[in-house]
């Protein structure tokens, strides 16, 4: 009779181990999913999109400003060469 009880206790202990293992796996899955959602929000969330759009707008503004400054520089160089009585077309 004690053999039957020993086997029963062994089975009971084995089922506890599988329950603990299942709990660990489930908690690991939850942690990984939570971390994935967090990283997704950081990379593709609203604040990241706002920053990207602002940077693109700033880039366009800077390109327009560079073009206008180049045009202004060209005009001022021509005026400078004319004031020095040099031919602006000649190098």
ZADREN-296514 format. One line per field, with one value per residue (C-alpha): x, y, z. Coordinates in pm, 1 decimal, padded with zeros to 6 digits. Layout:
px <- c(X;...) .
py <- c(Y;...) .
pz <- c(Z;...) .
This chain:
px <- c(00000.0;00283.3;00409.6;00079.5;00093.3;00453.7;00357.5;00062.4;00288.9;00541.0;00265.8;00142.2;00488.7;00534.3;00208.7;00320.7;00641.9;00453.5;00218.5;00515.8;00681.7;00359.0;00333.4;00693.5;00636.5;00312.8;00478.0;00770.0;00528.3;00347.2;00674.9;00794.2;00461.6;00462.0;00818.1;00730.7;00432.8;00648.9;00921.4;00658.1;00509.9;00850.7;00949.0;00615.7;00407.1;00250.2;00541.8;00789.0;00568.8;00544.2;00921.9;00967.8;00718.0;00876.4;01222.5;01099.6;00937.5;01259.3;01458.7;01231.5;01258.4;01637.7;01659.0;01447.6;01659.2;01983.5;01849.1;01749.3;02086.4;02270.2;02065.3;02132.8;02503.9;02515.2;02354.7;02589.9;02896.4;02789.6;02737.5;03076.6;03255.9;03076.2;03177.0;03538.3;03495.9;03573.0;03394.4;03156.7;03137.0;03512.0;03696.6) .
py <- c(00000.0;00239.6;00188.8;00314.7;00617.8;00686.4;00676.5;00906.6;01156.5;01143.8;01218.1;01501.2;01655.9;01619.0;01801.4;02085.6;02117.7;02135.9;02397.3;02602.6;02566.5;02670.9;02973.1;03073.9;03037.9;03237.1;03516.7;03523.7;03555.1;03841.3;04023.4;03980.9;04104.4;04403.6;04493.3;04457.3;04688.9;04943.0;04937.9;04965.8;05269.0;05432.7;05374.4;05423.9;05614.9;05955.6;06147.3;05982.0;06068.3;06430.4;06455.8;06306.3;06547.8;06845.1;06744.7;06710.4;07053.0;07202.0;07041.8;07195.1;07534.3;07511.7;07415.8;07719.0;07944.7;07811.3;07878.4;08234.8;08300.4;08169.0;08398.6;08693.0;08606.5;08597.7;08942.1;09086.7;08940.4;09092.3;09428.8;09400.1;09328.7;09617.7;09851.1;09743.4;09796.6;09437.5;09236.0;09000.7;08757.1;08707.9;08480.7) .
pz <- c(00000.0;00070.9;-00284.5;-00423.5;-00196.3;-00298.3;-00667.4;-00598.2;-00421.1;-00708.1;-00959.9;-00742.4;-00725.2;-01103.5;-01176.0;-00948.0;-01147.3;-01476.7;-01331.6;-01217.3;-01557.8;-01731.6;-01504.8;-01582.9;-01957.7;-01940.5;-01740.9;-01986.7;-02279.9;-02107.5;-02037.3;-02397.2;-02538.1;-02303.4;-02401.0;-02770.3;-02734.1;-02548.7;-02815.7;-03090.3;-02920.4;-02881.2;-03243.9;-03416.9;-03165.1;-03204.6;-03053.8;-03290.4;-03587.2;-03470.5;-03442.8;-03789.9;-03947.0;-03769.1;-03889.8;-04248.8;-04227.3;-04084.3;-04366.1;-04630.2;-04458.6;-04446.1;-04815.1;-04910.7;-04688.1;-04842.6;-05191.6;-05104.4;-04939.3;-05245.9;-05467.8;-05238.5;-05230.1;-05607.6;-05631.3;-05370.3;-05540.8;-05871.0;-05703.7;-05531.5;-05858.3;-06027.4;-05748.5;-05787.5;-06161.1;-06245.1;-06505.6;-06315.5;-06606.9;-06615.6;-06379.7) .
